[in-house]
């Protein structure tokens, strides 16, 4: 019985330390990974179509895209041939999904 309590205490302690480490430095990594997941699953054409419809007043496509990212959506804009969707992490870091015809990429900025 005493060994079982000791093992449980070690497991709880390890989980607590992992949680502290996650919140201390891992939040930005988690946020970037969320945007990278969207960048990998979405095509440029999907984002471009949603952006074009949004510009015409139909926000449904862009709304569906940003709902698929578990971060606060900030804005969308165009940079040359790229469409940039900006999200904010809980710490305030900006994470951009940059969609170009040749590939989607992700970049981080310290402040939104």
Secondary structure as GFF3:
##gff-version 3
##sequence-region A 1 112
A	DSSP	alpha_helix	2	21	.	.	.	ID=ss1
A	DSSP	pi_helix	22	26	.	.	.	ID=ss2
A	DSSP	alpha_helix	27	41	.	.	.	ID=ss3
A	DSSP	alpha_helix	44	55	.	.	.	ID=ss4
A	DSSP	alpha_helix	60	67	.	.	.	ID=ss5
A	DSSP	beta_strand	72	79	.	.	.	ID=ss6
A	DSSP	beta_strand	82	88	.	.	.	ID=ss7
A	DSSP	beta_strand	94	99	.	.	.	ID=ss8
A	DSSP	beta_strand	104	109	.	.	.	ID=ss9
###
